Amino acid sequence: MIPKSVKIGAQTFDIFERTKKQDTFLAEGNYGYTRDEANIIVVDSELHITKKKVTLLHEILHAARMVYELPVRPKDKASFDDWEHYFIGIYETSLLMIMKENPGLLKWLTKEN
């Protein structure tokens, strides 16, 4: 069963499964989405379990970026390397903390189907 929430830094995001009929955002062809202002993640309940796992992780990464995003960004004409390290900087601590603080999520994501 999909986890009900995920702790990301000091915030908790509630996780919901909905069908395309229940949620118009999913009806637009999205497998899931994240609402930062409401701290919710929604995943299409009709997805195959392996696609559901990838979609949930995808949405968790959106939420992690929203929580951990650095206030100073590279300049518009910055190199690929500068931008790459900017995003790696966002995810290096956030992913470790997400894995540490959400052992049930990690178990669900890595469980054989």
NORMOKA-V433221 format. One record per residue. N is the residue number from 1. RES is the residue in one letter. PHI is phi in degrees with one decimal (NA if undefined). Layout:
# NORMOKA-V433221
n;res;phi
N;RES;PHI
N;RES;PHI
This chain:
# NORMOKA-V433221
n;res;phi
1;M;NA
2;I;-62.4
3;P;-58.5
4;K;-88.2
5;S;-160.1
6;V;-140.2
7;K;-89.6
8;I;-129.7
9;G;62.2
10;A;-87.5
11;Q;-113.4
12;T;-119.7
13;F;-106.3
14;D;-78.6
15;I;-113.2
16;F;-125.1
17;E;-107.3
18;R;-138.7
19;T;-93.6
20;K;-62.2
21;K;-70.7
22;Q;-83.0
23;D;-139.4
24;T;-66.4
25;F;-63.6
26;L;-72.5
27;A;-67.3
28;E;-84.4
29;G;97.2
30;N;-84.2
31;Y;-84.4
32;G;-174.1
33;Y;-160.3
34;T;-126.4
35;R;-111.5
36;D;-63.2
37;E;-67.3
38;A;-107.7
39;N;53.1
40;I;-129.8
41;I;-123.6
42;V;-120.6
43;V;-127.0
44;D;-64.0
45;S;-70.0
46;E;-91.1
47;L;-69.4
48;H;-61.1
49;I;-55.4
50;T;-69.4
51;K;-70.6
52;K;-64.0
53;K;-63.5
54;V;-63.9
55;T;-64.7
56;L;-62.0
57;L;-62.1
58;H;-56.5
59;E;-69.7
60;I;-63.4
61;L;-65.8
62;H;-59.7
63;A;-63.2
64;A;-61.6
65;R;-62.1
66;M;-64.6
67;V;-77.6
68;Y;-101.9
69;E;-54.9
70;L;-77.1
71;P;-70.6
72;V;-107.2
73;R;-102.4
74;P;-61.0
75;K;-63.3
76;D;-53.6
77;K;-99.8
78;A;-65.5
79;S;-72.4
80;F;-55.0
81;D;-60.0
82;D;-62.1
83;W;-67.4
84;E;-60.4
85;H;-69.6
86;Y;-59.3
87;F;-72.1
88;I;-61.1
89;G;-60.1
90;I;-67.9
91;Y;-89.5
92;E;-63.7
93;T;-81.6
94;S;-62.6
95;L;-65.4
96;L;-61.5
97;M;-67.9
98;I;-61.2
99;M;-64.8
100;K;-68.0
101;E;-87.9
102;N;-134.0
103;P;-61.3
104;G;-66.5
105;L;-63.7
106;L;-60.1
107;K;-63.8
108;W;-64.6
109;L;-65.9
110;T;-101.5
111;K;-67.3
112;E;-64.8
113;N;-87.0
